[in-house]
Amino acid sequence: MDALSERAALMRESLQKSQTITDNIVSILGSFDDRLSALESAMRPTQIRTYSVRRAHENIDKTLKVAEVILAQFDLIHQAEDKIFKGPHEDLESYLEAIDQLRSSVKFFGNYKHFRNSEGTLNHANSLINRAVTKLEDEFKQLLLSYSKPVEPDRLFEGLPNSLRPSSGSPEYQGKNHEYEQQTRTSESANYTPPTLIPPRILPLLHNLAKQMFQAQPHQHLVKIYRDTRSPVLEESLRKLGVEKLCKEDVQKMQWEVLEHKIGNWIHFMRIAVKLLFAGERKVCDQIFEGLETLRDQCFSEVTVGSVELLLSFGDAIASSKRSPEKLFVLLDMYEIMRELHSEIETLFGGKACLEIREDAFGLTKRLAQTARETFNDFEEAVEKDATKTSVSDGTVHPLTSYVINYVKFLFDYQSTLKQLFQEFDQKEDANSQLASVTMRIMQALQSNLDGKSKQYKDPALTHLFLMNNVHYIVRSVRRSEAKDLLGDDWVQIHRRIVQQHANHYRRTAWARILSALSVQGLTSSGGGSSGAAADGGSSSGVSRAVVKDKLRQFNTLFEELHQKQSQWTVPDTELRESLRLAVAEVLLPAYRSFLKRFGNVVESGKNPQKYIRYSAEDLERMLNEFFEGKTSNEPRR
């Protein structure tokens, strides 16, 4: 027990000592905290001064760097200024780099407006840019002017397909081969080579100049410079080619031959202008204003608008001039060239800026189509109502017939063009059907007119001969032309039957009286038995010699009248003429031979038989071969 008490007393003593030590340590640590706080307070000003010094150094470094950049910009402006004062002529590339540098410097100092001298520097740089752009403008204008020359006609002709080039060096149109031109459009459409209007090495320079000017000044100023330089050159190229400004009044005063020639030239000029000159101009414009889309189309439009108006004004004058049948073909030629150039015009003059030019060109195409259509209708009406007093006394083909048929045949050279024209106004009906319908109406109008003209003849036989000749000419011409495919075999067969009907009517009308003179009626006495004997070659005592002589006299007179008259008539077609003679001979000669065989001995047994039997059957056959030869009245017999 005592031992335990001693141990407890020792433990209490140890705990008291530990508490004392802990209290002493806490006291010591507390004094350290006070000392550290004092030390920290003492060091804080030093730390602040050190941080400020470091920040100051950093700011000085930044300021020095900015100063270096600013000074570098001053150096660059000074270098650019030297180049600007030298001008662009000696070293254009370096000059353009100087302008770019000035623009970069303006942007730089625009971001340093707090810099004390920034405003003055900006004004100086902008002044240099304005001066530089003014010199650029002069350089652009001078460079463009130096290389903008009118294109000589010979150079333009070199760009045409070989077969469209004039035979000589003259810019005059050498004549139009319609069939050839149809082939040219398909086989040689890729053989047009636009001329080089500005050397390729100059175009990049002009492009760079235009780009700098575009950035520095109002766009319209650049457009004006380009237009005022290029437009007169393009118009002069057309004048050298032979294009002239003509109005409706000028056209109305011209003789047809002169006007036709000018229309042929205009067609040639339109092709050259669009496929060569305008195509070349578009190429130049696209390269100079590459990347400047808003300017490209506007510049091209303003350069070409005067030239386009010059060309289209002549077309408008023709389309609005007085209509006449002979103008139809040149109207179709003009309509055809406008249709041919349609896709090129649409491509070259694409874009909003060229809209008016496009509409003017396509409007002319429509007006030409409308005038051609109205002229077509006028022609149909004129054929039906033709009241010319031109007569054909010999019954041959009337000039109106040959004119209309040749007109229609020539129209068929324009089949594809006519079909396009019809489709301009009526796309529902098939173009072939429309062309066939129009052709039939013209043919019907011609036949109606010929029926009227045939009534001018007093001799009904000549009336039928006239109609036979003319309808035959129509049928033969149709059979030999492309019109046959449209009108069809039925139409041809119907009109061949009409020819045959008129031939039959002629034969009956012309030869009825003479054939009645060879009839046996009235040749015998009231007792009719002897006529049978005469027919058998026996006694003809029952036949009245006087009546037989009168019959032969009447026959001779009628035949001689017919011979004299109808040898002056004409059947121009050899085959038709021979068939008509044969048809007459097949009726006349057997009747004459039969009459002489039965009653010739009645006359031969009397006095002067040759007075009554003037002709043998062979004589008649020979004389029939003189019919329809169109002899004059005093021309000797064969």
SULJO-V54629 format. One record per residue. N is the residue number from 1. RES is the residue in one small letter. BURIAL is 1 if it has 16 or more other ideal C-beta (glycine too) atoms within 10 Angstrom, else 0. Layout:
n,res,burial
N,RES,BURIAL
N,RES,BURIAL
This chain:
n,res,burial
1,m,0
2,d,0
3,a,0
4,l,0
5,s,0
6,e,0
7,r,0
8,a,0
9,a,0
10,l,0
11,m,0
12,r,0
13,e,0
14,s,0
15,l,0
16,q,0
17,k,0
18,s,0
19,q,0
20,t,0
21,i,0
22,t,0
23,d,0
24,n,0
25,i,0
26,v,0
27,s,0
28,i,0
29,l,0
30,g,0
31,s,0
32,f,0
33,d,0
34,d,0
35,r,0
36,l,0
37,s,0
38,a,0
39,l,0
40,e,0
41,s,0
42,a,0
43,m,0
44,r,0
45,p,0
46,t,0
47,q,0
48,i,0
49,r,0
50,t,0
51,y,0
52,s,0
53,v,0
54,r,0
55,r,0
56,a,0
57,h,0
58,e,0
59,n,0
60,i,0
61,d,0
62,k,0
63,t,0
64,l,0
65,k,0
66,v,0
67,a,0
68,e,0
69,v,0
70,i,1
71,l,0
72,a,0
73,q,1
74,f,0
75,d,0
76,l,1
77,i,1
78,h,0
79,q,0
80,a,1
81,e,1
82,d,0
83,k,1
84,i,1
85,f,0
86,k,0
87,g,0
88,p,1
89,h,0
90,e,0
91,d,0
92,l,1
93,e,0
94,s,0
95,y,1
96,l,1
97,e,0
98,a,1
99,i,1
100,d,0
101,q,1
102,l,1
103,r,1
104,s,0
105,s,1
106,v,1
107,k,0
108,f,1
109,f,1
110,g,0
111,n,0
112,y,1
113,k,0
114,h,0
115,f,0
116,r,0
117,n,0
118,s,1
119,e,0
120,g,0
121,t,1
122,l,1
123,n,0
124,h,1
125,a,1
126,n,0
127,s,0
128,l,1
129,i,1
130,n,0
131,r,0
132,a,1
133,v,1
134,t,0
135,k,1
136,l,1
137,e,1
138,d,0
139,e,1
140,f,1
141,k,0
142,q,0
143,l,1
144,l,1
145,l,0
146,s,0
147,y,1
148,s,1
149,k,0
150,p,1
151,v,1
152,e,0
153,p,1
154,d,0
155,r,0
156,l,1
157,f,1
158,e,0
159,g,1
160,l,1
161,p,1
162,n,0
163,s,0
164,l,1
165,r,0
166,p,1
167,s,0
168,s,0
169,g,0
170,s,0
171,p,1
172,e,0
173,y,1
174,q,0
175,g,0
176,k,1
177,n,0
178,h,0
179,e,0
180,y,0
181,e,1
182,q,1
183,q,0
184,t,1
185,r,0
186,t,0
187,s,0
188,e,0
189,s,0
190,a,0
191,n,0
192,y,1
193,t,0
194,p,1
195,p,1
196,t,0
197,l,1
198,i,1
199,p,0
200,p,0
201,r,0
202,i,1
203,l,1
204,p,0
205,l,1
206,l,1
207,h,1
208,n,1
209,l,1
210,a,1
211,k,1
212,q,1
213,m,1
214,f,1
215,q,0
216,a,1
217,q,0
218,p,0
219,h,0
220,q,0
221,h,0
222,l,1
223,v,1
224,k,0
225,i,1
226,y,1
227,r,1
228,d,0
229,t,1
230,r,1
231,s,1
232,p,0
233,v,1
234,l,1
235,e,1
236,e,0
237,s,1
238,l,1
239,r,0
240,k,0
241,l,1
242,g,1
243,v,1
244,e,0
245,k,0
246,l,1
247,c,0
248,k,1
249,e,0
250,d,0
251,v,1
252,q,0
253,k,0
254,m,0
255,q,0
256,w,0
257,e,0
258,v,0
259,l,1
260,e,1
261,h,0
262,k,1
263,i,1
264,g,1
265,n,1
266,w,1
267,i,1
268,h,1
269,f,1
270,m,1
271,r,1
272,i,1
273,a,1
274,v,1
275,k,1
276,l,1
277,l,1
278,f,1
279,a,1
280,g,1
281,e,1
282,r,1
283,k,1
284,v,1
285,c,1
286,d,0
287,q,1
288,i,1
289,f,1
290,e,0
291,g,0
292,l,1
293,e,0
294,t,0
295,l,1
296,r,1
297,d,1
298,q,1
299,c,1
300,f,1
301,s,1
302,e,1
303,v,1
304,t,1
305,v,1
306,g,0
307,s,1
308,v,1
309,e,0
310,l,1
311,l,1
312,l,1
313,s,0
314,f,1
315,g,1
316,d,1
317,a,1
318,i,1
319,a,1
320,s,0
321,s,1
322,k,0
323,r,1
324,s,0
325,p,1
326,e,0
327,k,1
328,l,1
329,f,1
330,v,1
331,l,1
332,l,1
333,d,1
334,m,1
335,y,1
336,e,1
337,i,1
338,m,1
339,r,1
340,e,1
341,l,1
342,h,0
343,s,0
344,e,1
345,i,1
346,e,0
347,t,0
348,l,1
349,f,1
350,g,0
351,g,0
352,k,0
353,a,1
354,c,1
355,l,0
356,e,0
357,i,1
358,r,1
359,e,0
360,d,1
361,a,1
362,f,0
363,g,0
364,l,1
365,t,1
366,k,0
367,r,1
368,l,1
369,a,1
370,q,1
371,t,1
372,a,1
373,r,1
374,e,0
375,t,1
376,f,1
377,n,0
378,d,0
379,f,1
380,e,1
381,e,0
382,a,1
383,v,1
384,e,1
385,k,0
386,d,1
387,a,0
388,t,0
389,k,0
390,t,0
391,s,0
392,v,1
393,s,0
394,d,1
395,g,1
396,t,1
397,v,1
398,h,1
399,p,0
400,l,1
401,t,1
402,s,0
403,y,0
404,v,1
405,i,1
406,n,0
407,y,1
408,v,1
409,k,0
410,f,0
411,l,1
412,f,1
413,d,1
414,y,1
415,q,1
416,s,0
417,t,1
418,l,1
419,k,0
420,q,1
421,l,1
422,f,1
423,q,0
424,e,1
425,f,0
426,d,0
427,q,0
428,k,0
429,e,0
430,d,0
431,a,1
432,n,0
433,s,0
434,q,1
435,l,1
436,a,1
437,s,0
438,v,1
439,t,1
440,m,0
441,r,0
442,i,1
443,m,1
444,q,0
445,a,1
446,l,1
447,q,1
448,s,0
449,n,1
450,l,1
451,d,0
452,g,0
453,k,1
454,s,1
455,k,0
456,q,0
457,y,1
458,k,0
459,d,0
460,p,0
461,a,1
462,l,1
463,t,1
464,h,1
465,l,1
466,f,1
467,l,1
468,m,1
469,n,1
470,n,1
471,v,1
472,h,1
473,y,1
474,i,1
475,v,1
476,r,1
477,s,1
478,v,1
479,r,0
480,r,0
481,s,1
482,e,0
483,a,1
484,k,1
485,d,0
486,l,1
487,l,1
488,g,0
489,d,0
490,d,0
491,w,1
492,v,1
493,q,0
494,i,0
495,h,1
496,r,0
497,r,0
498,i,1
499,v,1
500,q,0
501,q,0
502,h,1
503,a,1
504,n,0
505,h,1
506,y,1
507,r,1
508,r,0
509,t,1
510,a,1
511,w,1
512,a,0
513,r,0
514,i,1
515,l,1
516,s,0
517,a,1
518,l,1
519,s,0
520,v,0
521,q,0
522,g,0
523,l,1
524,t,1
525,s,0
526,s,0
527,g,0
528,g,0
529,g,0
530,s,1
531,s,1
532,g,0
533,a,0
534,a,1
535,a,0
536,d,0
537,g,0
538,g,0
539,s,0
540,s,1
541,s,0
542,g,1
543,v,1
544,s,1
545,r,1
546,a,0
547,v,1
548,v,1
549,k,1
550,d,0
551,k,1
552,l,1
553,r,0
554,q,0
555,f,1
556,n,1
557,t,0
558,l,1
559,f,1
560,e,0
561,e,0
562,l,1
563,h,1
564,q,0
565,k,0
566,q,1
567,s,1
568,q,1
569,w,1
570,t,1
571,v,1
572,p,0
573,d,1
574,t,0
575,e,0
576,l,1
577,r,1
578,e,0
579,s,0
580,l,1
581,r,1
582,l,0
583,a,1
584,v,1
585,a,1
586,e,0
587,v,0
588,l,1
589,l,0
590,p,0
591,a,1
592,y,1
593,r,0
594,s,0
595,f,1
596,l,1
597,k,0
598,r,1
599,f,1
600,g,1
601,n,1
602,v,1
603,v,1
604,e,0
605,s,0
606,g,0
607,k,0
608,n,0
609,p,1
610,q,0
611,k,0
612,y,1
613,i,1
614,r,0
615,y,1
616,s,0
617,a,0
618,e,0
619,d,0
620,l,1
621,e,0
622,r,0
623,m,1
624,l,1
625,n,0
626,e,0
627,f,1
628,f,1
629,e,1
630,g,0
631,k,1
632,t,0
633,s,0
634,n,0
635,e,0
636,p,0
637,r,0
638,r,0
